[in-house]
Structure formats: C-alpha cells, structure tokens
Amino acid sequence: MRNTLFIVLIGLMLGLATSVRAENSQEVGDYIVHYNALSTESLPPTVARAYGITRSKNRGLLNVSVLKKGGLFEGVNADIDATATNLTGQLRSIDLRRVQDQNAVYYLADFSVTDRETLDFSLMVTTPDGARGSIKFRQQFYSN
C-alpha cells in the first residue's frame, strides 16, 4: 500500500513539475536529484494521511529524491539542506524528513505559505559518494 502511495506522490511530483517547467531535476555527480514544491491541498487525502501531511491551501510541500544514474527507480540516502526565501528576503529553514518505502528513499517537508506567495528554494545536496551540488528554483503557490 505505501509503495502505491509513493508512486502516486512521485507521479504528482513529476506531473505537476511538467506543468511548471520541463524538468525538475539536476545531475549531481553520478546521481540525479528530482525536486518539486507544491500546495498540500493538491495531494490526494490518502497520500497526505499516509505521510502525516496536513492538506491545506496554506501549506506547501517540498519533495526531493536522489537516484543513482542508470539505476533502477531506486532512491539513495543523501544529505540535503534546504532553505526558502520569499520575495521580501525573509529566509526560512526547511526541515526535510527522510522517508523510506521499500527501495524508495525520499525527503519531505511541509511549511506554511500564503496565496500567491513566491518562494526561492535553495538545496545543498551531498550524495553518498560525497559529490555536492547546489540547486535553486522558484515556486509560486496558489490557493484553489
């Protein structure tokens, strides 16, 4: 059941990512980091419940996974530091929690947002082999 929920969560992440930009991933050494931020309101209730995420128009979700290049759809452990800055320069630390579901490993964090708020995310990813990469992206949040 949790593996099915993971697939739904990743599907949402990739599906919503393609509506925002062509690809929300970046290579870091021998790994590919997939990332996305979205409103928790868009999560199916079963997925939100399974991962302890509050569905709300005032909550955002950051989802990050690190995959070995050329490997199967299998996540790996990584160190990820995340921050977000709004357009007025207010900095927020984002505390990601590691979630493992069979062979899948991903990192989730939920946080407060307001309607039409734009956040600039900064991720510092350290892969299992010590490669480091910086990822920056912008996401605007809308209340439905």
N, CA, C and O atoms as a MOPAC input file, in Angstrom:
PM7 MOZYME 1SCF
protein

 N      0.82400 1    -1.19600 1     0.00000 1
 C      0.00000 1     0.00000 1     0.00000 1
 C      0.86800 1     1.26000 1     0.00000 1
 O      0.62500 1     2.18100 1    -0.77900 1
 N      1.88800 1     1.30200 1     0.87900 1
 C      2.73100 1     2.50200 1     0.93900 1
 C      3.49500 1     2.67700 1    -0.36300 1
 O      3.72200 1     3.80700 1    -0.79700 1
 N      3.89900 1     1.56900 1    -0.99800 1
 C      4.61300 1     1.67900 1    -2.26300 1
 C      3.70500 1     2.31000 1    -3.31800 1
 O      4.16000 1     3.12200 1    -4.12400 1
 N      2.42900 1     1.94000 1    -3.31600 1
 C      1.45900 1     2.54200 1    -4.23200 1
 C      1.31700 1     4.02500 1    -3.94200 1
 O      1.24900 1     4.83400 1    -4.86800 1
 N      1.27000 1     4.39400 1    -2.66400 1
 C      1.17000 1     5.80900 1    -2.29500 1
 C      2.40700 1     6.57500 1    -2.73100 1
 O      2.31500 1     7.72800 1    -3.15200 1
 N      3.57100 1     5.92900 1    -2.62900 1
 C      4.80900 1     6.56800 1    -3.08200 1
 C      4.72900 1     6.85500 1    -4.57500 1
 O      5.11200 1     7.93400 1    -5.02700 1
 N      4.23200 1     5.89000 1    -5.33700 1
 C      4.11900 1     6.07400 1    -6.78500 1
 C      3.16800 1     7.22600 1    -7.09000 1
 O      3.42700 1     8.02000 1    -7.99500 1
 N      2.07100 1     7.32500 1    -6.34400 1
 C      1.13600 1     8.43900 1    -6.52200 1
 C      1.83300 1     9.75800 1    -6.20700 1
 O      1.67900 1    10.73100 1    -6.94600 1
 N      2.59700 1     9.79800 1    -5.11800 1
 C      3.29400 1    11.01600 1    -4.71500 1
 C      4.32100 1    11.42200 1    -5.76900 1
 O      4.40100 1    12.59300 1    -6.13900 1
 N      5.09900 1    10.46700 1    -6.24700 1
 C      6.09000 1    10.77000 1    -7.28900 1
 C      5.38200 1    11.19600 1    -8.57300 1
 O      5.82900 1    12.11600 1    -9.25900 1
 N      4.27200 1    10.52100 1    -8.89700 1
 C      3.50300 1    10.90500 1   -10.08300 1
 C      3.01300 1    12.33700 1    -9.99100 1
 O      3.08400 1    13.08900 1   -10.96300 1
 N      2.51900 1    12.71100 1    -8.82600 1
 C      2.10300 1    14.10000 1    -8.62100 1
 C      3.28300 1    15.03800 1    -8.77100 1
 O      3.18500 1    16.09000 1    -9.40300 1
 N      4.39900 1    14.64400 1    -8.18200 1
 C      5.59300 1    15.48100 1    -8.22800 1
 C      6.02200 1    15.70300 1    -9.68000 1
 O      6.29600 1    16.83200 1   -10.08800 1
 N      6.07800 1    14.63000 1   -10.44400 1
 C      6.53700 1    14.75200 1   -11.82600 1
 C      5.47100 1    15.38700 1   -12.70800 1
 O      5.79000 1    16.18600 1   -13.58800 1
 N      4.21000 1    15.04000 1   -12.47900 1
 C      3.12800 1    15.60400 1   -13.28000 1
 C      2.98200 1    17.09400 1   -13.07700 1
 O      2.84600 1    17.84500 1   -14.04300 1
 N      3.00900 1    17.52800 1   -11.82800 1
 C      2.90500 1    18.95400 1   -11.55400 1
 C      4.16600 1    19.68200 1   -11.98000 1
 O      4.12200 1    20.85000 1   -12.36600 1
 N      5.28700 1    18.98400 1   -11.90700 1
 C      6.54300 1    19.61200 1   -12.31700 1
 C      6.51300 1    19.94400 1   -13.80000 1
 O      6.99100 1    21.00200 1   -14.20900 1
 N      5.95500 1    19.05000 1   -14.61000 1
 C      5.94900 1    19.30100 1   -16.04100 1
 C      5.03100 1    20.45800 1   -16.40100 1
 O      5.22100 1    21.09700 1   -17.43600 1
 N      4.03100 1    20.74000 1   -15.55700 1
 C      3.17200 1    21.88100 1   -15.84000 1
 C      3.87300 1    23.18800 1   -15.50700 1
 O      3.49800 1    24.23900 1   -16.02700 1
 N      4.87500 1    23.14000 1   -14.65700 1
 C      5.58800 1    24.35100 1   -14.26200 1
 C      6.82000 1    24.56500 1   -15.14400 1
 O      7.06600 1    25.67100 1   -15.62500 1
 N      7.57900 1    23.50600 1   -15.34600 1
 C      8.75500 1    23.57700 1   -16.20600 1
 C      9.01400 1    22.19800 1   -16.76300 1
 O      8.46300 1    21.21000 1   -16.27800 1
 N      9.84000 1    22.12800 1   -17.76400 1
 C     10.01200 1    20.87200 1   -18.48000 1
 C     10.56000 1    19.76000 1   -17.59200 1
 O     10.12500 1    18.61400 1   -17.71000 1
 N     11.48700 1    20.06400 1   -16.72400 1
 C     12.12100 1    19.01400 1   -15.93100 1
 C     12.60300 1    19.59500 1   -14.62000 1
 O     13.35700 1    20.56800 1   -14.62400 1
 N     12.19200 1    19.03000 1   -13.50200 1
 C     12.65000 1    19.45900 1   -12.19800 1
 C     13.66200 1    18.45400 1   -11.67000 1
 O     13.41600 1    17.75200 1   -10.69000 1
 N     14.79200 1    18.40500 1   -12.33600 1
 C     15.86100 1    17.52300 1   -11.88000 1
 C     17.19400 1    18.13600 1   -12.26700 1
 O     17.29200 1    18.96500 1   -13.17300 1
 N     18.21300 1    17.69800 1   -11.55000 1
 C     19.56200 1    18.17800 1   -11.82100 1
 C     20.54900 1    17.07800 1   -11.48400 1
 O     20.38300 1    16.36000 1   -10.49800 1
 N     21.56400 1    16.95100 1   -12.29800 1
 C     22.60800 1    15.96600 1   -12.03400 1
 C     23.58300 1    16.49500 1   -10.99600 1
 O     23.99200 1    17.65600 1   -11.03600 1
 N     23.94800 1    15.61900 1   -10.06600 1
 C     24.98200 1    15.90900 1    -9.08000 1
 C     25.89900 1    14.68400 1    -9.07500 1
 O     25.55300 1    13.64900 1    -8.50500 1
 N     27.05400 1    14.80200 1    -9.70500 1
 C     27.95300 1    13.65500 1    -9.81600 1
 C     27.26600 1    12.52500 1   -10.56700 1
 O     26.73300 1    12.72600 1   -11.65800 1
 N     27.28400 1    11.33600 1    -9.97600 1
 C     26.67900 1    10.15200 1   -10.59000 1
 C     25.21900 1     9.97200 1   -10.18800 1
 O     24.68700 1     8.86500 1   -10.27000 1
 N     24.57000 1    11.04700 1    -9.75600 1
 C     23.20200 1    10.97100 1    -9.25800 1
 C     22.31700 1    12.00900 1    -9.93800 1
 O     22.80200 1    13.00500 1   -10.47400 1
 N     21.02800 1    11.76000 1    -9.90600 1
 C     20.04900 1    12.72500 1   -10.39900 1
 C     19.13900 1    13.09400 1    -9.22600 1
 O     18.55600 1    12.22300 1    -8.57900 1
 N     19.03000 1    14.37900 1    -8.96700 1
 C     18.18500 1    14.87600 1    -7.89000 1
 C     16.88900 1    15.38600 1    -8.51500 1
 O     16.91100 1    16.28300 1    -9.35800 1
 N     15.75900 1    14.81000 1    -8.09600 1
 C     14.43900 1    15.25500 1    -8.52300 1
 C     13.84800 1    16.07000 1    -7.37800 1
 O     13.97300 1    15.69500 1    -6.21200 1
 N     13.20500 1    17.18000 1    -7.71400 1
 C     12.67300 1    18.05700 1    -6.67600 1
 C     11.40700 1    18.74200 1    -7.16900 1
 O     11.20500 1    18.92400 1    -8.36900 1
 N     10.56800 1    19.11300 1    -6.22600 1
 C      9.36300 1    19.85000 1    -6.54700 1
 C      8.78400 1    20.43700 1    -5.26600 1
 O      8.98900 1    19.90900 1    -4.17300 1
 N      8.06300 1    21.53100 1    -5.42300 1
 C      7.30900 1    22.12000 1    -4.31700 1
 C      5.90300 1    22.36200 1    -4.82900 1
 O      5.71400 1    22.82700 1    -5.95400 1
 N      4.91600 1    22.04600 1    -4.00300 1
 C      3.52200 1    22.18500 1    -4.39600 1
 C      2.66200 1    22.43300 1    -3.17400 1
 O      3.11500 1    22.28300 1    -2.03900 1
 N      1.42800 1    22.80900 1    -3.41200 1
 C      0.48200 1    23.00500 1    -2.31400 1
 C      0.02900 1    21.64300 1    -1.81100 1
 O     -0.24900 1    20.75000 1    -2.61100 1
 N     -0.04800 1    21.47200 1    -0.50000 1
 C     -0.50800 1    20.19300 1     0.04800 1
 C     -1.98500 1    19.97600 1    -0.26700 1
 O     -2.47800 1    18.85100 1    -0.18500 1
 N     -2.68000 1    21.02600 1    -0.61900 1
 C     -4.09300 1    20.92500 1    -0.99000 1
 C     -4.27600 1    20.02700 1    -2.21700 1
 O     -5.33700 1    19.42600 1    -2.39000 1
 N     -3.25400 1    19.93300 1    -3.06500 1
 C     -3.36600 1    19.13500 1    -4.28300 1
 C     -3.05900 1    17.64700 1    -4.06000 1
 O     -3.21400 1    16.84400 1    -4.98000 1
 N     -2.63100 1    17.27800 1    -2.86800 1
 C     -2.36900 1    15.86700 1    -2.57500 1
 C     -3.67300 1    15.10600 1    -2.36600 1
 O     -4.59900 1    15.63400 1    -1.75000 1
 N     -3.76100 1    13.87700 1    -2.86600 1
 C     -4.93000 1    13.05800 1    -2.52600 1
 C     -4.95700 1    12.81100 1    -1.01300 1
 O     -3.90400 1    12.65100 1    -0.39600 1
 N     -6.14000 1    12.78100 1    -0.41700 1
 C     -6.23900 1    12.59400 1     1.03800 1
 C     -5.51500 1    11.34200 1     1.54400 1
 O     -4.91600 1    11.37900 1     2.61900 1
 N     -5.55700 1    10.24200 1     0.79700 1
 C     -4.89800 1     9.01000 1     1.25000 1
 C     -3.38000 1     9.17300 1     1.31100 1
 O     -2.73100 1     8.64500 1     2.21500 1
 N     -2.82200 1     9.89700 1     0.35800 1
 C     -1.37100 1    10.13800 1     0.35500 1
 C     -0.99900 1    11.04200 1     1.52800 1
 O     -0.03600 1    10.76700 1     2.24400 1
 N     -1.75000 1    12.10500 1     1.72500 1
 C     -1.46400 1    13.02400 1     2.82900 1
 C     -1.52600 1    12.30100 1     4.16700 1
 O     -0.64800 1    12.47400 1     5.01200 1
 N     -2.56000 1    11.49400 1     4.35900 1
 C     -2.71200 1    10.73700 1     5.61200 1
 C     -1.55000 1     9.77600 1     5.82700 1
 O     -0.99700 1     9.69600 1     6.92400 1
 N     -1.18600 1     9.05200 1     4.78500 1
 C     -0.13000 1     8.04300 1     4.90000 1
 C      1.20700 1     8.65200 1     5.31000 1
 O      1.99700 1     8.00200 1     5.99500 1
 N      1.46800 1     9.88800 1     4.90200 1
 C      2.75200 1    10.51600 1     5.19200 1
 C      2.66400 1    11.60600 1     6.25400 1
 O      3.62400 1    12.34900 1     6.46500 1
 N      1.52300 1    11.70400 1     6.92100 1
 C      1.38000 1    12.66700 1     8.00700 1
 C      1.45600 1    14.10900 1     7.55000 1
 O      2.01700 1    14.95500 1     8.24700 1
 N      0.89700 1    14.39600 1     6.38700 1
 C      0.93900 1    15.74100 1     5.81500 1
 C     -0.44800 1    16.36100 1     5.92000 1
 O     -1.44100 1    15.73400 1     5.55000 1
 N     -0.51700 1    17.57900 1     6.41900 1
 C     -1.78300 1    18.29100 1     6.52300 1
 C     -2.13000 1    18.90400 1     5.17000 1
 O     -1.36900 1    19.70300 1     4.62300 1
 N     -3.28700 1    18.52000 1     4.63900 1
 C     -3.76500 1    19.11600 1     3.38900 1
 C     -4.36800 1    20.47700 1     3.70500 1
 O     -5.27500 1    20.58100 1     4.53100 1
 N     -3.87000 1    21.51700 1     3.05100 1
 C     -4.36800 1    22.86300 1     3.31000 1
 C     -3.92500 1    23.79400 1     2.19600 1
 O     -2.86400 1    23.60500 1     1.60100 1
 N     -4.73500 1    24.79000 1     1.91800 1
 C     -4.34800 1    25.80300 1     0.93500 1
 C     -3.22100 1    26.67800 1     1.47000 1
 O     -2.59600 1    27.42100 1     0.71200 1
 N     -2.96000 1    26.59500 1     2.77400 1
 C     -1.90500 1    27.40100 1     3.39900 1
 C     -0.67200 1    26.58900 1     3.77400 1
 O      0.12400 1    27.01600 1     4.60900 1
 N     -0.51000 1    25.39900 1     3.14800 1
 C      0.66000 1    24.56100 1     3.41300 1
 C      1.30700 1    24.17300 1     2.08600 1
 O      0.62400 1    23.82000 1     1.12500 1
 N      2.61100 1    24.24300 1     2.05200 1
 C      3.37400 1    23.79200 1     0.89500 1
 C      4.12600 1    22.52500 1     1.24900 1
 O      4.32900 1    22.21600 1     2.42300 1
 N      4.53600 1    21.79700 1     0.22800 1
 C      5.28900 1    20.55700 1     0.40100 1
 C      6.50500 1    20.58600 1    -0.51200 1
 O      6.38700 1    20.82800 1    -1.71300 1
 N      7.66900 1    20.33700 1     0.06700 1
 C      8.89400 1    20.16200 1    -0.70800 1
 C      9.17700 1    18.67000 1    -0.74200 1
 O      9.18900 1    18.01200 1     0.29800 1
 N      9.40500 1    18.13500 1    -1.93400 1
 C      9.64900 1    16.71500 1    -2.13900 1
 C     10.94400 1    16.57900 1    -2.93800 1
 O     11.06400 1    17.13500 1    -4.03000 1
 N     11.91300 1    15.83800 1    -2.39200 1
 C     13.21300 1    15.66300 1    -3.04100 1
 C     13.57000 1    14.18600 1    -3.02500 1
 O     13.39000 1    13.51000 1    -2.01200 1
 N     14.07100 1    13.68800 1    -4.13800 1
 C     14.59600 1    12.32500 1    -4.16300 1
 C     15.90300 1    12.32200 1    -4.94400 1
 O     16.09300 1    13.11800 1    -5.86400 1
 N     16.79500 1    11.42100 1    -4.56500 1
 C     18.10400 1    11.30400 1    -5.19500 1
 C     18.21700 1     9.88700 1    -5.73800 1
 O     18.06600 1     8.91400 1    -5.00000 1
 N     18.48700 1     9.78200 1    -7.03900 1
 C     18.57100 1     8.48800 1    -7.70300 1
 C     19.93500 1     8.31000 1    -8.35000 1
 O     20.49900 1     9.25600 1    -8.90000 1
 N     20.46100 1     7.09700 1    -8.28300 1
 C     21.72100 1     6.77000 1    -8.94900 1
 C     21.47300 1     6.75900 1   -10.45400 1
 O     20.49000 1     6.17200 1   -10.90700 1
 N     22.35100 1     7.40100 1   -11.24400 1
 C     22.21200 1     7.40900 1   -12.69800 1
 C     22.27000 1     5.98000 1   -13.23200 1
 O     23.06200 1     5.15900 1   -12.77000 1
 N     21.43000 1     5.71000 1   -14.19600 1
 C     21.45600 1     4.41100 1   -14.85200 1
 C     20.89300 1     3.27700 1   -14.02500 1
 O     20.80400 1     2.14600 1   -14.50300 1
 N     20.51500 1     3.56000 1   -12.80200 1
 C     19.98600 1     2.51900 1   -11.93800 1
 C     18.49400 1     2.36100 1   -12.11400 1
 O     17.86600 1     3.05500 1   -12.91500 1
 N     17.94200 1     1.44800 1   -11.36100 1
 C     16.50400 1     1.28500 1   -11.34800 1
 C     15.89700 1     2.45000 1   -10.59200 1
 O     16.61900 1     3.28600 1   -10.04900 1
 N     14.57800 1     2.50900 1   -10.55500 1
 C     13.88900 1     3.57800 1    -9.83600 1
 C     14.06600 1     3.33300 1    -8.34800 1
 O     13.14000 1     2.91900 1    -7.65100 1
 N     15.28600 1     3.60000 1    -7.87800 1
 C     15.65300 1     3.28400 1    -6.50600 1
 C     16.34000 1     4.49300 1    -5.88800 1
 O     17.36500 1     4.95500 1    -6.39100 1
 N     15.78800 1     4.99700 1    -4.81900 1
 C     16.35700 1     6.16300 1    -4.16000 1
 C     17.55300 1     5.79600 1    -3.30200 1
 O     17.71400 1     4.64500 1    -2.89600 1
 N     18.38400 1     6.78200 1    -3.03200 1
 C     19.55400 1     6.58600 1    -2.18000 1
 C     19.52900 1     7.61600 1    -1.06200 1
 O     18.85400 1     8.64200 1    -1.15800 1
 N     20.27000 1     7.32900 1    -0.00800 1
 C     20.40600 1     8.28400 1     1.09100 1
 C     21.31000 1     9.42500 1     0.65500 1
 O     22.30300 1     9.21800 1    -0.04400 1
 N     20.95500 1    10.62300 1     1.07600 1
 C     21.75400 1    11.80900 1     0.77900 1
 C     21.57200 1    12.80000 1     1.91500 1
 O     20.60700 1    12.71500 1     2.67400 1
 N     22.48300 1    13.72100 1     2.02900 1
 C     22.33400 1    14.82800 1     2.97300 1
 C     21.79900 1    16.00700 1     2.17800 1
 O     22.38500 1    16.40400 1     1.17000 1
 N     20.67900 1    16.56700 1     2.63700 1
 C     20.05300 1    17.67700 1     1.91900 1
 C     19.73400 1    18.78600 1     2.91100 1
 O     19.00000 1    18.57700 1     3.87700 1
 N     20.28700 1    19.95500 1     2.66600 1
 C     19.95000 1    21.14900 1     3.43300 1
 C     19.07800 1    22.01500 1     2.53700 1
 O     19.39700 1    22.22900 1     1.36800 1
 N     17.97500 1    22.51200 1     3.09100 1
 C     17.04100 1    23.29600 1     2.28500 1
 C     16.65800 1    24.58300 1     3.00300 1
 O     16.44600 1    24.60500 1     4.21600 1
 N     16.57700 1    25.64200 1     2.22500 1
 C     16.06200 1    26.92200 1     2.71600 1
 C     15.11900 1    27.48700 1     1.65600 1
 O     15.16000 1    27.09200 1     0.49100 1
 N     14.28000 1    28.40600 1     2.07900 1
 C     13.39400 1    29.11800 1     1.16100 1
 C     13.40000 1    30.58600 1     1.55200 1
 O     13.43800 1    30.93000 1     2.73300 1
 N     13.36200 1    31.43400 1     0.55300 1
 C     13.33900 1    32.87300 1     0.77000 1
 C     12.16100 1    33.45900 1     0.00500 1
 O     11.97900 1    33.16900 1    -1.17700 1
 N     11.36300 1    34.28300 1     0.67500 1
 C     10.26100 1    34.92400 1    -0.04600 1
 C     10.78400 1    36.16800 1    -0.76500 1
 O     11.96100 1    36.50900 1    -0.64500 1
 N      9.92400 1    36.83200 1    -1.49900 1
 C     10.36500 1    37.95900 1    -2.32400 1
 C     10.76400 1    39.19000 1    -1.52400 1
 O     11.36900 1    40.11000 1    -2.07300 1
 N     10.43400 1    39.22300 1    -0.22600 1
 C     10.88700 1    40.33500 1     0.60700 1
 C     12.19500 1    40.00000 1     1.31500 1
 O     12.69300 1    40.79900 1     2.10800 1
 N     12.75800 1    38.81100 1     1.03100 1
 C     14.04400 1    38.43400 1     1.58200 1
 C     13.99500 1    37.68400 1     2.89800 1
 O     15.04200 1    37.42600 1     3.49300 1
 N     12.80900 1    37.32800 1     3.37000 1
 C     12.70700 1    36.57300 1     4.62400 1
 C     13.12800 1    35.12200 1     4.37200 1
 O     12.57400 1    34.43800 1     3.51200 1
 N     14.11800 1    34.67500 1     5.14000 1
 C     14.69600 1    33.33600 1     4.98500 1
 C     14.02500 1    32.35000 1     5.92700 1
 O     13.79200 1    32.65500 1     7.09700 1
 N     13.71900 1    31.17100 1     5.41200 1
 C     13.15700 1    30.08100 1     6.22100 1
 C     14.02500 1    28.84900 1     6.05000 1
 O     14.43600 1    28.50200 1     4.94200 1
 N     14.29000 1    28.20500 1     7.15600 1
 C     14.94800 1    26.90800 1     7.10300 1
 C     13.85900 1    25.86600 1     6.87100 1
 O     12.80400 1    25.92100 1     7.50300 1
 N     14.10300 1    24.93200 1     5.98400 1
 C     13.13700 1    23.87400 1     5.67900 1
 C     13.71800 1    22.56800 1     6.21500 1
 O     14.78300 1    22.12900 1     5.77900 1
 N     13.01500 1    21.95400 1     7.15800 1
 C     13.48500 1    20.70700 1     7.76700 1
 C     12.90800 1    19.51000 1     7.03500 1
 O     11.74200 1    19.15900 1     7.21200 1
 N     13.73300 1    18.89000 1     6.21500 1
 C     13.31100 1    17.70900 1     5.46200 1
 C     13.37400 1    16.47500 1     6.35500 1
 O     14.28000 1    16.33000 1     7.17600 1
 N     12.39700 1    15.59000 1     6.18000 1
 C     12.44900 1    14.31000 1     6.88600 1
 C     12.59800 1    13.20500 1     5.85600 1
 O     11.98700 1    13.23000 1     4.78700 1
 N     13.41500 1    12.25200 1     6.20500 1
 C     13.69300 1    11.11800 1     5.32100 1
 C     12.56300 1    10.10500 1     5.43300 1
 O     12.14500 1     9.74400 1     6.53300 1
 N     12.07500 1     9.65100 1     4.28900 1
 C     11.03500 1     8.63300 1     4.23800 1
 C     11.56900 1     7.48400 1     3.39400 1
 O     12.03400 1     7.69200 1     2.27400 1
 N     11.49900 1     6.27100 1     3.93600 1
 C     11.91200 1     5.09800 1     3.16700 1
 C     10.71700 1     4.17600 1     3.02500 1
 O     10.02500 1     3.87300 1     3.99600 1
 N     10.49000 1     3.73800 1     1.80000 1
 C      9.39100 1     2.83300 1     1.49100 1
 C      9.94100 1     1.77100 1     0.55300 1
 O     10.06400 1     1.99700 1    -0.65100 1
 N     10.26800 1     0.61800 1     1.10900 1
 C     10.93300 1    -0.45900 1     0.37800 1
 C     12.21500 1     0.09800 1    -0.22800 1
 O     13.08800 1     0.53400 1     0.52200 1
 N     12.36800 1     0.10400 1    -1.55300 1
 C     13.60700 1     0.59500 1    -2.17400 1
 C     13.60400 1     2.09800 1    -2.42300 1
 O     14.60100 1     2.65000 1    -2.88800 1
 N     12.51200 1     2.75600 1    -2.12300 1
 C     12.40100 1     4.19100 1    -2.37100 1
 C     12.86000 1     4.97400 1    -1.14200 1
 O     12.50600 1     4.64500 1    -0.00900 1
 N     13.65000 1     6.01100 1    -1.39000 1
 C     14.06400 1     6.93600 1    -0.34100 1
 C     13.77900 1     8.33400 1    -0.87000 1
 O     14.20000 1     8.68300 1    -1.97300 1
 N     13.07400 1     9.12500 1    -0.09500 1
 C     12.82200 1    10.48600 1    -0.49500 1
 C     12.71600 1    11.35400 1     0.74600 1
 O     12.63900 1    10.85500 1     1.86800 1
 N     12.71400 1    12.65300 1     0.52700 1
 C     12.75700 1    13.62900 1     1.60800 1
 C     11.58200 1    14.58900 1     1.44700 1
 O     11.35200 1    15.13600 1     0.36800 1
 N     10.84600 1    14.78200 1     2.53500 1
 C      9.65000 1    15.62300 1     2.52000 1
 C      9.72300 1    16.68800 1     3.60000 1
 O     10.29200 1    16.46500 1     4.66800 1
 N      9.15000 1    17.83400 1     3.31700 1
 C      8.98600 1    18.88900 1     4.32800 1
 C      7.73200 1    19.65900 1     3.98100 1
 O      7.49800 1    19.99100 1     2.81900 1
 N      6.92500 1    19.94500 1     4.99200 1
 C      5.79100 1    20.82500 1     4.75100 1
 C      6.00800 1    22.11300 1     5.54700 1
 O      6.70100 1    22.13000 1     6.56400 1
 N      5.39900 1    23.18300 1     5.05600 1
 C      5.65900 1    24.51200 1     5.59500 1
 C      4.48000 1    25.41400 1     5.25300 1
 O      3.68700 1    25.09600 1     4.36700 1
 N      4.36600 1    26.53300 1     5.95200 1
 C      3.26000 1    27.44700 1     5.69900 1
 C      3.54200 1    28.31700 1     4.46900 1
 O      4.68200 1    28.68800 1     4.19000 1
 N      2.46300 1    28.62500 1     3.74900 1
 C      2.52300 1    29.52600 1     2.59100 1
 C      1.24200 1    30.35400 1     2.57600 1
 O      0.25000 1    29.99800 1     3.21100 1
 N      1.27800 1    31.44700 1     1.85100 1
 C      0.07700 1    32.25100 1     1.64000 1
 C     -0.26600 1    32.23500 1     0.16000 1
 O      0.57700 1    31.89900 1    -0.67200 1
 N     -1.50300 1    32.59700 1    -0.17400 1
 C     -1.94300 1    32.61200 1    -1.56200 1
 C     -1.06100 1    33.54700 1    -2.38600 1
 O     -0.81800 1    34.68900 1    -1.99600 1
 N     -0.59300 1    33.06200 1    -3.50900 1
 C      0.25300 1    33.78100 1    -4.46600 1
 C      1.66900 1    34.06000 1    -3.95000 1
 O      2.40300 1    34.84600 1    -4.54900 1
 N      2.04800 1    33.42500 1    -2.85300 1
 C      3.40200 1    33.61300 1    -2.33300 1
 C      4.40700 1    32.91600 1    -3.24700 1
 O      4.18700 1    31.79100 1    -3.69600 1
 N      5.50400 1    33.60400 1    -3.50900 1
 C      6.58900 1    33.04500 1    -4.30600 1
 C      7.76800 1    32.77500 1    -3.39200 1
 O      8.19100 1    33.64700 1    -2.63300 1
 N      8.29700 1    31.56200 1    -3.46800 1
 C      9.46700 1    31.18900 1    -2.67400 1
 C     10.60300 1    30.76900 1    -3.58400 1
 O     10.40700 1    30.04300 1    -4.55800 1
 N     11.79500 1    31.24000 1    -3.24900 1
 C     13.01900 1    30.79800 1    -3.91300 1
 C     13.66000 1    29.75200 1    -3.01900 1
 O     14.07800 1    30.04800 1    -1.90000 1
 N     13.73400 1    28.51900 1    -3.52600 1
 C     14.29700 1    27.41400 1    -2.76900 1
 C     15.76600 1    27.24200 1    -3.10700 1
 O     16.18300 1    27.42500 1    -4.25100 1
 N     16.53900 1    26.89000 1    -2.09800 1
 C     17.94800 1    26.58600 1    -2.26400 1
 C     18.21500 1    25.24900 1    -1.58500 1
 O     17.99200 1    25.09800 1    -0.38400 1
 N     18.69300 1    24.28100 1    -2.36200 1
 C     19.01900 1    22.95500 1    -1.83500 1
 C     20.51500 1    22.72800 1    -1.96000 1
 O     21.10200 1    23.01100 1    -3.00400 1
 N     21.12900 1    22.22500 1    -0.91500 1
 C     22.51900 1    21.78900 1    -0.98300 1
 C     22.48800 1    20.28100 1    -0.77500 1
 O     22.14700 1    19.80200 1     0.30600 1
 N     22.84200 1    19.54400 1    -1.80900 1
 C     22.74600 1    18.09100 1    -1.79600 1
 C     24.14800 1    17.48700 1    -1.76100 1
 O     25.01500 1    17.84800 1    -2.55700 1
 N     24.35300 1    16.55500 1    -0.81800 1
 C     25.58600 1    15.78100 1    -0.76100 1
 C     25.21000 1    14.32100 1    -0.99100 1
 O     24.45600 1    13.73600 1    -0.21400 1
 N     25.73700 1    13.74200 1    -2.05900 1
 C     25.39500 1    12.37600 1    -2.45200 1
 C     26.20200 1    11.37100 1    -1.63400 1
 O     27.14100 1    11.75600 1    -0.93700 1
 N     25.84500 1    10.07500 1    -1.71300 1
 C     26.56700 1     9.06400 1    -0.93000 1
 C     28.07200 1     9.01100 1    -1.20100 1
 O     28.84200 1     8.63200 1    -0.31900 1
 N     28.49900 1     9.38500 1    -2.41000 1
 C     29.93400 1     9.35800 1    -2.71100 1
 C     30.62800 1    10.68800 1    -2.42600 1
 O     31.80000 1    10.86300 1    -2.75900 1
 N     29.89800 1    11.63200 1    -1.80400 1
 C     30.49800 1    12.89800 1    -1.38800 1
 C     30.38700 1    14.02900 1    -2.39400 1
 O     30.82900 1    15.14300 1    -2.11400 1
 N     29.80700 1    13.77200 1    -3.55700 1
 C     29.61800 1    14.86200 1    -4.51900 1
 C     28.62100 1    15.85900 1    -3.94600 1
 O     27.65100 1    15.48000 1    -3.28900 1
 N     28.87400 1    17.14000 1    -4.20400 1
 C     27.98000 1    18.18400 1    -3.68900 1
 C     27.44000 1    19.00000 1    -4.84600 1
 O     28.14400 1    19.28600 1    -5.81500 1
 N     26.17400 1    19.36600 1    -4.72100 1
 C     25.56200 1    20.19400 1    -5.74800 1
 C     24.56700 1    21.15100 1    -5.13600 1
 O     23.90000 1    20.83400 1    -4.15200 1
 N     24.47600 1    22.32600 1    -5.73100 1
 C     23.54400 1    23.34900 1    -5.28700 1
 C     22.41800 1    23.44400 1    -6.31300 1
 O     22.66100 1    23.50900 1    -7.51800 1
 N     21.19700 1    23.45200 1    -5.81800 1
 C     20.02400 1    23.53700 1    -6.68700 1
 C     19.19400 1    24.72600 1    -6.21900 1
 O     18.92800 1    24.88600 1    -5.02800 1
 N     18.79400 1    25.54800 1    -7.16600 1
 C     17.94700 1    26.69200 1    -6.85300 1
 C     16.75600 1    26.66800 1    -7.79700 1
 O     16.90100 1    26.43400 1    -8.99700 1
 N     15.56500 1    26.91700 1    -7.23200 1
 C     14.37800 1    27.01100 1    -8.06600 1
 C     13.33900 1    27.88400 1    -7.37600 1
 O     13.38200 1    28.09700 1    -6.16400 1
 N     12.41700 1    28.37600 1    -8.16800 1
 C     11.37100 1    29.27500 1    -7.68200 1
 C     10.01500 1    28.60700 1    -7.87200 1
 O      9.76800 1    27.95800 1    -8.88800 1
 N      9.14100 1    28.77400 1    -6.88500 1
 C      7.78800 1    28.23400 1    -6.97300 1
 C      6.79600 1    29.23900 1    -6.40200 1
 O      7.00900 1    29.78500 1    -5.31900 1
 N      5.72000 1    29.48000 1    -7.12900 1
 C      4.64200 1    30.31400 1    -6.61400 1
 C      3.49400 1    29.39200 1    -6.19700 1
 O      3.17700 1    28.42700 1    -6.89200 1
 N      2.88400 1    29.69700 1    -5.06600 1
 C      1.81400 1    28.87800 1    -4.50700 1
 C      0.48500 1    29.60800 1    -4.65200 1
 O      0.38100 1    30.81000 1    -4.40500 1
 N     -0.52300 1    28.85000 1    -5.05800 1
 C     -1.87800 1    29.39100 1    -5.23900 1
 C     -2.84300 1    28.58500 1    -4.39600 1
 O     -2.69300 1    27.37100 1    -4.25600 1
 N     -3.83500 1    29.25800 1    -3.83200 1
 C     -4.92300 1    28.57900 1    -3.13800 1
 C     -6.02100 1    28.29500 1    -4.14500 1
 O     -6.40100 1    29.16200 1    -4.93200 1
 N     -6.51800 1    27.08900 1    -4.11200 1
 C     -7.61800 1    26.73000 1    -5.04500 1
 C     -8.94400 1    27.23500 1    -4.53500 1
 O     -9.97300 1    27.02900 1    -5.18000 1

